[in-house]
């Protein structure tokens, strides 16, 4: 009863959202005049300018309700450093209110007895089950219990192209591998770094995801998700590494250790022609005042137009003391409001985690992303990203990281990389 009292206090004080299609997400009681008090401590790795701006949408929403926000950013775009800090916090018995967690890492935390919160009461009251896609719920829920609030859906198989640089090559966006190489060659001949890239393992894995998917959805599933030895060690995988080697030849020599948003800046400033990166890169273009189709072009990696390689940022809620739970529940509720889902994802470059949010406020790239995601969901074209822990558990992902980035940095030949990939996955299983 104590928990229910705290819950409905939080719900009554949370901002109402009339755009929701679910009439049960607002308590029947009259709106309250007083505001909620409390604090949320939030661990995340959103440290770039556009990411900070997107996160501020949630922070301001909660502060308008009287909930203070204690920010705990941990730099590192892939989230590995943040997960190290989170493990330390949990081990020491000092869990944050919520933490940004991806894919199979969510499942790992869910398996730890008493670590995560049970959000079922609020999720049922607001009918989350009816508006969140099954692919996301596979990570948001554990044994029928909601433990996380999904903030967005990203997809990683994108290319971001400087419009002026593209126009200088003839103005036609590539629709095949051969056309992509022709455009890259032309950009290089024009004196640009053709492909902007940040030399971090997860970024090389983002490119790898796209290249594997470009050789077929069936191949992606068998190799990245099913981890079939024949697919991992076959002729198509050899072709993947050959293409990775080719793409590496268009990257500048100073890429090692570069953050993804710095690489995006190279494209924005016209120093580089394009970047293969997830749709969070769009947030950097928008923050810089750039407009799609005028200043930059967004396309799916050639050969992946009918597929979406996805990842979803989710805030896992951890088990905390009762006095802090009203603020935690207010945060979960605020995340799932359609108004927030739209406002946040317009800034972030991603698409809403809810299926019922209109694309009205999104630019042309955002509208395309929403349409692509809806289509892929219906046509078996939605696949979790290996690079971001949605295709395989962390141990396997990290083992593949080592081979992929080793190859990209010249440690392995194409043939040796194929052999090492099979060995690495077998050892990590």
Phi and psi in degrees as a GROMACS rama.xvg file:
@    title "Ramachandran Plot"
@    xaxis  label "Phi"
@    yaxis  label "Psi"
@TYPE xy
-60.3348  -43.2285  UNK-2
-64.7155  -40.9513  UNK-3
-64.549  -38.331  UNK-4
-62.55  -43.3559  UNK-5
-64.2747  -40.9605  UNK-6
-60.5122  -52.4254  UNK-7
-71.9462  -24.5321  UNK-8
-63.8314  -42.4009  UNK-9
-66.1375  -43.2625  UNK-10
-65.1851  -39.887  UNK-11
-65.3991  -29.6962  UNK-12
-92.6914  -15.758  UNK-13
-68.0033  149.141  UNK-14
-66.6008  138.07  UNK-15
-80.3251  150.028  UNK-16
-130.245  105.005  UNK-17
-75.0935  -7.1005  UNK-18
-82.1855  -9.81964  UNK-19
-70.2728  143.158  UNK-20
-84.3531  -8.36192  UNK-21
-99.9515  111.511  UNK-22
-74.0331  -8.88229  UNK-23
-90.7645  -1.66403  UNK-24
-86.7435  2.49116  UNK-25
-119.758  122.001  UNK-26
-58.483  153.403  UNK-27
-69.3153  -22.197  UNK-28
-64.3569  152.613  UNK-29
-63.8571  151.55  UNK-30
-56.0182  143.064  UNK-31
-89.9596  146.786  UNK-32
-83.8166  -33.8222  UNK-33
-75.6056  164.479  UNK-34
-111.303  157.658  UNK-35
-76.135  143.038  UNK-36
-114.359  158.218  UNK-37
141.068  179.163  UNK-38
-139.369  143.354  UNK-39
-119.718  131.189  UNK-40
-104.725  119.378  UNK-41
-120.379  119.218  UNK-42
-97.025  129.445  UNK-43
-158.795  173.06  UNK-44
-122.733  25.3694  UNK-45
-84.1996  89.982  UNK-46
-116.742  -5.03522  UNK-47
-77.7581  167.817  UNK-48
-59.6187  -47.2069  UNK-49
-68.0103  -36.5106  UNK-50
-67.4058  -40.2651  UNK-51
-62.897  -39.3319  UNK-52
-64.658  -39.7131  UNK-53
-66.5298  -44.6988  UNK-54
-64.1128  -30.4411  UNK-55
-63.2614  -25.4909  UNK-56
-60.5452  -44.0446  UNK-57
-70.7588  -42.6942  UNK-58
-57.8838  -47.0575  UNK-59
-66.6246  -36.1741  UNK-60
-60.1632  -47.2694  UNK-61
-69.1482  -39.7315  UNK-62
-65.575  -28.0197  UNK-63
-67.8439  -19.7181  UNK-64
-94.3321  -2.40107  UNK-65
95.7415  8.06186  UNK-66
-94.527  120.756  UNK-67
-82.1772  153.17  UNK-68
-117.366  119.332  UNK-69
-101.852  109.705  UNK-70
-85.1509  134.882  UNK-71
-132.089  73.2678  UNK-72
-78.2272  141.385  UNK-73
-129.251  112.982  UNK-74
-66.3548  152.757  UNK-75
127.322  101.408  UNK-76
-59.4315  -23.6216  UNK-77
-86.3412  -14.61  UNK-78
90.6048  -1.09466  UNK-79
-61.7632  -43.1321  UNK-80
-65.5357  -38.1408  UNK-81
-64.4718  -37.1508  UNK-82
-68.9828  -32.2067  UNK-83
-65.025  -44.2592  UNK-84
-63.6962  -41.1722  UNK-85
-63.0187  -42.3777  UNK-86
-60.3245  -39.273  UNK-87
-63.9934  -42.7927  UNK-88
-63.1501  -45.9853  UNK-89
-67.3839  -42.8781  UNK-90
-60.7584  -35.2137  UNK-91
-85.1798  2.60637  UNK-92
75.4352  25.9761  UNK-93
-127.423  62.6953  UNK-94
-68.1656  141.081  UNK-95
-73.3746  167.714  UNK-96
-61.511  -44.6424  UNK-97
-152.956  155.765  UNK-98
-142.211  142.619  UNK-99
-72.2105  120.494  UNK-100
-138.863  148.787  UNK-101
-116.652  143.994  UNK-102
43.7586  -124.66  UNK-103
-65.5908  -19.9493  UNK-104
-64.2572  -33.9044  UNK-105
-62.457  -44.0536  UNK-106
-61.6211  -36.8923  UNK-107
-64.5947  -43.2258  UNK-108
-66.8771  -34.6154  UNK-109
-64.3644  -26.9923  UNK-110
-77.8592  -12.1267  UNK-111
-85.4339  116.369  UNK-112
-58.5234  123.725  UNK-113
80.8869  4.55966  UNK-114
-81.4479  -39.8488  UNK-115
-107.613  158.493  UNK-116
-83.0589  159.389  UNK-117
-103.442  112.746  UNK-118
-101.394  12.3506  UNK-119
-57.996  -39.3439  UNK-120
-62.3354  -46.4569  UNK-121
-72.3389  -37.1981  UNK-122
-64.0434  -40.0199  UNK-123
-69.3113  -40.7929  UNK-124
-62.5345  -34.3604  UNK-125
-100.973  3.31495  UNK-126
59.1959  46.0623  UNK-127
-61.3958  -33.254  UNK-128
-58.2041  -30.7596  UNK-129
-82.8521  -12.536  UNK-130
-120.304  -7.99568  UNK-131
-102.403  129.667  UNK-132
-61.0565  150.303  UNK-133
-59.1076  -36.6463  UNK-134
-60.0323  -33.8723  UNK-135
-79.9179  -39.9019  UNK-136
-62.6094  -23.9688  UNK-137
-58.2179  -24.9293  UNK-138
-107.725  -29.5814  UNK-139
-72.4443  -23.7961  UNK-140
-119.679  150.563  UNK-141
-136.746  118.081  UNK-142
52.9109  41.9167  UNK-143
82.3159  2.02664  UNK-144
-109.04  127.258  UNK-145
-72.104  124.974  UNK-146
-122.717  -7.07254  UNK-147
-145.569  152.627  UNK-148
-109.002  113.862  UNK-149
-72.1656  130.374  UNK-150
-91.5115  -34.8451  UNK-151
-163.404  176.481  UNK-152
-128.938  119  UNK-153
-100.59  158.105  UNK-154
-132.31  145.362  UNK-155
-105.451  -11.0807  UNK-156
-88.1632  59.5366  UNK-157
-117.786  155.227  UNK-158
-124.481  134.517  UNK-159
-111.862  121.345  UNK-160
-121.209  133.431  UNK-161
-67.9786  123.09  UNK-162
-63.1945  -42.2043  UNK-163
-64.6726  -40.4021  UNK-164
-65.6966  -37.7976  UNK-165
-67.4099  -43.2982  UNK-166
-59.2713  -35.2223  UNK-167
-69.5036  -14.5309  UNK-168
-99.3143  -0.86922  UNK-169
123.48  -11.7206  UNK-170
83.4217  5.92368  UNK-171
-103.491  120.992  UNK-172
-70.0131  137.437  UNK-173
-68.0675  141.211  UNK-174
-120.785  3.41167  UNK-175
-146.691  167.472  UNK-176
-60.2623  -45.3529  UNK-177
-61.794  -40.7924  UNK-178
-66.8984  -36.0846  UNK-179
-60.6771  -43.9606  UNK-180
-65.4838  -39.1821  UNK-181
-61.3996  -42.3433  UNK-182
-66.9495  -43.2302  UNK-183
-61.6333  -42.0389  UNK-184
-60.425  -42.9225  UNK-185
-66.0281  -39.9725  UNK-186
-64.9686  -41.0085  UNK-187
-63.5629  -41.9387  UNK-188
-64.8184  -26.9099  UNK-189
-83.2692  5.82656  UNK-190
89.9089  10.4483  UNK-191
-97.3376  158.326  UNK-192
-71.6248  111.976  UNK-193
-65.2276  -41.6526  UNK-194
-123.979  111.103  UNK-195
-77.8888  132.961  UNK-196
-151.578  145.838  UNK-197
-105.056  124.528  UNK-198
-79.5677  74.2978  UNK-199
-129.896  147.7  UNK-200
-55.4413  -42.516  UNK-201
-66.7221  -30.9324  UNK-202
-71.5398  -37.9221  UNK-203
-64.535  -34.6175  UNK-204
-69.3124  -30.3224  UNK-205
-61.6001  -46.1179  UNK-206
-63.5616  -42.4646  UNK-207
-58.6568  -45.6118  UNK-208
-51.263  -49.1905  UNK-209
-66.3307  -41.6574  UNK-210
-65.8346  -43.2556  UNK-211
-60.4681  -46.7236  UNK-212
-62.6633  -32.283  UNK-213
-66.0091  -17.1289  UNK-214
-95.6213  9.73408  UNK-215
126.788  138.522  UNK-216
-62.954  -38.8126  UNK-217
-63.2064  -39.1676  UNK-218
-66.8698  -40.7253  UNK-219
-61.4973  -45.9496  UNK-220
-63.113  -46.4418  UNK-221
-67.3877  -35.2384  UNK-222
-89.2153  -48.334  UNK-223
-86.72  -30.0578  UNK-224
-105.484  -50.1217  UNK-225
-78.6955  -19.4173  UNK-226
56.3971  41.0627  UNK-227
-70.1874  127.075  UNK-228
-59.8463  -37.7923  UNK-229
-65.3117  -37.53  UNK-230
-72.2961  -41.0363  UNK-231
-65.6053  -31.6862  UNK-232
-110.547  13.0815  UNK-233
-94.4926  -172.717  UNK-234
-64.7425  -35.8281  UNK-235
-65.7418  -36.9356  UNK-236
-67.3476  -35.0619  UNK-237
-61.5788  -40.5689  UNK-238
-64.436  -36.4392  UNK-239
-57.7927  -48.4932  UNK-240
-69.3372  -31.1627  UNK-241
-63.107  -42.1071  UNK-242
-69.7764  -36.0116  UNK-243
-61.9227  -40.8765  UNK-244
-62.8027  -40.4848  UNK-245
-63.3318  -46.2977  UNK-246
-62.8364  -36.7567  UNK-247
-58.6042  -30.1441  UNK-248
-69.3585  -12.857  UNK-249
-100.435  0.263916  UNK-250
-92.169  143.799  UNK-251
-70.774  164.439  UNK-252
-76.0328  -10.3949  UNK-253
-101.442  24.9927  UNK-254
-76.8711  -22.6274  UNK-255
-58.738  126.123  UNK-256
78.7372  -1.42435  UNK-257
-70.0261  133.361  UNK-258
-71.9129  154.113  UNK-259
-60.3695  -38.5096  UNK-260
-71.841  -24.7961  UNK-261
-68.659  -39.6257  UNK-262
-63.9004  -40.1416  UNK-263
-60.0596  -40.4661  UNK-264
-60.9277  -33.0314  UNK-265
-62.0068  -39.4695  UNK-266
-71.7363  -43.9266  UNK-267
-57.862  -41.8925  UNK-268
-83.1772  -2.28313  UNK-269
80.1703  13.7093  UNK-270
-83.9227  -20.9039  UNK-271
-132.549  157.03  UNK-272
-83.43  -43.2698  UNK-273
-155.128  167.545  UNK-274
-140.226  133.961  UNK-275
-94.144  108.107  UNK-276
-160.333  160.785  UNK-277
-66.3956  171.7  UNK-278
-72.9517  -2.57079  UNK-279
-65.8373  -21.4038  UNK-280
-62.4998  -30.5589  UNK-281
-60.6177  -33.6051  UNK-282
-57.4462  -34.4391  UNK-283
-68.4776  -39.3819  UNK-284
-64.8191  -44.4862  UNK-285
-64.2295  -43.1907  UNK-286
-62.2933  -30.6888  UNK-287
-82.6247  3.74556  UNK-288
81.866  15.6107  UNK-289
-89.0956  150.634  UNK-290
-120.64  138.728  UNK-291
-63.1309  144.06  UNK-292
76.4017  -20.8037  UNK-293
-98.9854  -48.365  UNK-294
-109.022  -27.3481  UNK-295
-147.862  161.085  UNK-296
-122.994  136.733  UNK-297
-114.11  126.694  UNK-298
-137.666  155.761  UNK-299
-72.4869  147.055  UNK-300
-54.7362  128.946  UNK-301
-51.0099  130.618  UNK-302
96.2556  -6.26145  UNK-303
-117.856  19.4823  UNK-304
-62.2856  -24.4411  UNK-305
-102.411  17.5204  UNK-306
-136.88  154.349  UNK-307
-127.185  117.106  UNK-308
-89.4955  108.964  UNK-309
-111.632  158.279  UNK-310
-146.969  155.524  UNK-311
-133.156  123.034  UNK-312
-73.3806  129.19  UNK-313
-133.086  145.046  UNK-314
-98.1175  107.649  UNK-315
-75.6408  131.47  UNK-316
-96.9433  128.742  UNK-317
-99.3437  156.158  UNK-318
-70.2023  118.7  UNK-319
-129.747  175.35  UNK-320
-66.107  151.674  UNK-321
-55.9544  -36.656  UNK-322
-66.0469  -21.5538  UNK-323
-96.1061  -4.73712  UNK-324
-70.7039  -34.4752  UNK-325
-56.6974  -42.0134  UNK-326
-66.443  -38.5904  UNK-327
-63.1193  -44.164  UNK-328
-67.2936  -35.8402  UNK-329
-63.442  -37.5047  UNK-330
-64.6473  -46.3468  UNK-331
-60.3954  -43.6953  UNK-332
-64.9877  -42.3707  UNK-333
-62.6719  -39.7024  UNK-334
-59.4109  -38.2214  UNK-335
-88.1286  -2.27081  UNK-336
-67.4684  132.745  UNK-337
-54.0972  -37.6357  UNK-338
-62.1272  -43.723  UNK-339
-67.7792  -43.3689  UNK-340
-57.1709  -38.0424  UNK-341
-71.6959  -51.5514  UNK-342
-61.4663  -42.8744  UNK-343
-65.1299  -48.3562  UNK-344
-74.9184  -24.4899  UNK-345
-61.2343  -41.048  UNK-346
-77.3166  -39.6464  UNK-347
-74.7901  -29.1747  UNK-348
98.6193  -4.01734  UNK-349
-96.2321  -171.265  UNK-350
-121.323  158.603  UNK-351
-61.6742  148.883  UNK-352
-77.1923  -19.3336  UNK-353
-88.9789  144.004  UNK-354
-82.6018  -10.7281  UNK-355
-103.855  16.6241  UNK-356
-93.8822  126.111  UNK-357
-68.1594  153.126  UNK-358
-91.8119  13.1438  UNK-359
-51.9415  -44.1441  UNK-360
-89.1851  2.45146  UNK-361
-91.6878  148.64  UNK-362
-77.3845  -175.881  UNK-363
-63.5669  -36.5947  UNK-364
-67.1794  -39.5044  UNK-365
-66.0519  -41.24  UNK-366
-63.1869  -40.3976  UNK-367
-62.7598  -43.3229  UNK-368
-62.2465  -42.6529  UNK-369
-63.9254  -44.8047  UNK-370
-64.8733  -41.9159  UNK-371
-61.6525  -42.67  UNK-372
-65.8134  -43.7663  UNK-373
-63.0787  -43.0681  UNK-374
-65.5983  -44.8537  UNK-375
-63.9334  -36.3624  UNK-376
-62.204  -35.1676  UNK-377
-83.8233  -26.4253  UNK-378
-111.912  26.4318  UNK-379
55.8209  39.1772  UNK-380
-114.869  17.8889  UNK-381
-106.21  117.991  UNK-382
-132.966  135.204  UNK-383
-65.9416  144.142  UNK-384
-77.9779  127.641  UNK-385
-63.6612  -43.3719  UNK-386
-56.8564  -30.5682  UNK-387
-117.353  28.5538  UNK-388
69.9718  25.7554  UNK-389
-109.596  -1.16685  UNK-390
-105.342  -35.1668  UNK-391
-148.999  157.463  UNK-392
-59.4077  162.808  UNK-393
-56.9658  -40.879  UNK-394
-61.0579  -41.6112  UNK-395
-71.9041  -43.4272  UNK-396
-55.9625  -47.9119  UNK-397
-66.3512  -35.7972  UNK-398
-64.4983  -40.1273  UNK-399
-71.0033  -36.7846  UNK-400
-50.041  -48.4352  UNK-401
-59.2681  -40.8948  UNK-402
-72.385  -44.8784  UNK-403
-62.0717  -48.863  UNK-404
-73.3517  -30.6554  UNK-405
-62.2617  -43.7007  UNK-406
-64.5072  -44.0293  UNK-407
-62.962  -28.2512  UNK-408
-97.9807  11.669  UNK-409
84.9828  9.58382  UNK-410
-71.7757  -38.9345  UNK-411
-116.917  143.065  UNK-412
-73.2923  171.597  UNK-413
-58.6546  -47.512  UNK-414
-65.5156  -41.9763  UNK-415
-68.0224  -34.5756  UNK-416
-62.5715  -39.9275  UNK-417
-61.1352  -46.6084  UNK-418
-63.0893  -43.089  UNK-419
-67.5731  -31.8734  UNK-420
-64.4764  -44.2276  UNK-421
-62.1998  -44.9872  UNK-422
-63.6929  -43.4375  UNK-423
-64.6087  -44.6741  UNK-424
-66.521  -42.8906  UNK-425
-60.0656  -41.1232  UNK-426
-70.4504  -28.8032  UNK-427
-86.8499  -16.6655  UNK-428
